């Protein structure tokens, strides 16, 4: 049984409590469209997958939290909440910084000197600006970054 189920936070059945039918057209209302237009494409946001090999400082949730929050601000994002968990015995950390523009999440394996970071941002944010901030703490010997444009609008 997972931790959320033990707390009574997981339902056996799918919930409809957040299912909302929203019209796609924005012309008749005041909602802002936060999709990105770049290089002739329109899409929801930029999703970076960052693998950090040969990294250090992977076992301190407080330092990781403050660094990922600093990285979010450097990228132009708005922080809503953050939560981090410290695992034993190896000291790995899993956590997320929830942003108005989406999220930054991390999972660390100190025993392998490895961190997997997920950065997804919409709007005017630039998730690439988060990487140098994180690199100052983790000092990874090798960074592997892949990028995906999520929610591409088909013309």
N, C-alpha and C positions, 0 to 999 in steps of 0.2 A: 504494500500500500504506500502510495507516495505521500509526501508531507502535507500537501494541500488537502488530500482526502482525509487524513487524520484530523485535520482542523475543521472538517465539514465544509470545505470550500470548493469541492468538486461535485458536480451533479452527474448522475448516471445518464441523464438525457440532455440533449442539446437545449439550450435556453434561447428563447425568442425575446428576452427582455431588452436587448439592444438592437433588434432588427427594426430598421426604419426605412421606409420607402421615401427616397428623396429624388425629385426630378433632376435630370441632368442639366437642363437649360438654366443658365444664370442670368439671362437678359432681363427678366422681369422682377428680380429681387436685388438686394444689396449685398449678397454674399461675395466675398473675394475669392478668386481662383488662385490657389497656391501652387498649381502645377508650374513646372519650370519650362521655359523656352530657351533652348540652347542649340547652336549648330543646326538650325532648321528643324529641330525636333521638339515636341511637347511631351513631357513626362512627369510623373508624380514626384520623383526625387532620385538622388544619387545614392547608391548603396555600395559601400566599400567593404570588402572582406580583407582584413589585414592579419597576416600570420607573422608573428615576431619570434624568430629563432635566436638562440644564444642570448636571451634576455635575462635581466636581473630585476630585483625588487618586485617579485611576483607574489609575495606572501604577506603583504601588508594592506589589509582592506582600506584603512584610513588614507594611506598615501595614494592608493589606486583611485579611491573615490575622489579625492581632491584633484588629482591629475586629470581624470576623465571629465570632471566638471570644468576645469580650466580649459581643456581641449574643446569642449562644447562651446564655451564662450568665445574662444579664438576662432571657431568656425562660424560665429555669428548666430548661434542657436540660443534658445530660451529654455533654461532648466526648470522643469516642473517638480522632479523628485529623483532621488537616487537611493538605491538599496544594494548592499553587498553582503555576501556570505563567505565566511572563512571555513575551509574544510580541514579536518584532521584525519590522519596524522601527517599528510604530506604538505599541508599549508596552502593548498591552492585556493584561489578566490574566484567566485562567480558574482557578477553584478551587472547592474544596468543604471544608466542615467536616462530617465524619461524626459524627452524634450517636447516642446510644443510642435517642433518640426519633425519629430519621430524619436530616435534613440541612439545611444552608444551602449553596447554591451561588451563584456569581456569574460573570458574563462582562462584561468592560468594553470599551468602544470609546472611548478617550481622544480620538481624532480627531473624534468626534461628541458628546463630553461625555455619554455614555450608559452606564448599567449596567443589566443585567437580573439581578435577584436572585430566587432560588427558595427559599422557606422552607417546609419541611414538618415538622410536629411532631405527635406523638401524646401521649397521657397528659395529665398536669396542666400541661404547658407552655403558654405563651401566646405564639405567634409574633409577635403584634402588638407585644410589648414589645421585639423586636429592631430594629424600624424606627427609633426615635429614636436608638439607639446608632449605627447605620449612617449616619444623617443627619448626625451630628456630624462624621464624616470627609468624607462626600461632598458635603454642603451642596447637595443637588439643588434646583434652582429649581422643579421639578415632580415630584411623586410620583404615579404611577398604581398603585393597589393593587387586585388582584382576589383574591377568596377562594373557595375550593372546599372543601367537606367531603368528604374522600375515604373510600371504603369504607362508604357509608351502609348500615346494616342495615335491610332491608325487614321491616316488621312483618307 
